[in-house]
Amino acid sequence: QVRIVESGGGSVQPGGSLRLSCVASGFTFSMAVMSWYRQAPGLERELVARINSAGGTTYGIESVKGRFTISRDNAKNTVYLQMNSLKPEDSAVYLCTSIGFWGQGTQVFVSS
């Protein structure tokens, strides 16, 4: 069955970095579009970044461009989200999704 598992979240000070990982199984990972979303309390879930099978990327939030980088390793069935220069407003649960399936999310908290 399809399984999507995120990891790498945590607490970090403003200006810090985190790398999120999403390991997927149960489908042909190399052919799938993989996406990271985030959801902060009281706010709607929003697309952070997406990567297609050819490695083409899209960033859904203007404020993360130049700070966040999505990448994938098809040999490891893993998609990454490198987050640099983190800001308090980046605090949210970050979720990985593909082909209609979602992981449980990983919490990112940015605070001094």
Secondary structure, DSSP 8 states (H G I E B T S, - for coil): --EEEEE--EEE-TT--EEEEEEEESS-GGGS-EEEEEE-TTS--EEEEEE-TT--EEES-GGGTTTEEEEEEGGGTEEEEEE-S--GGG-EEEEEEETTEE---EEEEE--
